[in-house]
Amino acid sequence: MKIKYFAWIKDITNNDEEEINSEEINNLDDLKTFMKKKYPDLKKYLDKEILRFAVNQEYIINNINLDINDEIAIFPPVSGG
């Protein structure tokens, strides 16, 4: 699956995007667990559930199953201004 990072999340991961092919990841919660292990600096944001996820360009709130061909975008919270 393709993971795309936005804003300061790119600074933590040192990537704009990456391909992740892991049999450990079957759903969004699995992906979050995987991301905590791979990028420990994201853990506090994932634990507080402040990051937003879009799967195939649709915002997702609940845990859903993921497919190897999915595109997942991870966004920081958006503030007005």
Secondary structure, 3 states (H helix, E strand, C coil): CEEEECCHHHHHHCCCEEECCCCCCCEHHHHHHHHHHHCHHHHHHHHCCCCEEEECCEEECCCCECCCCCEEEEECCCCCC
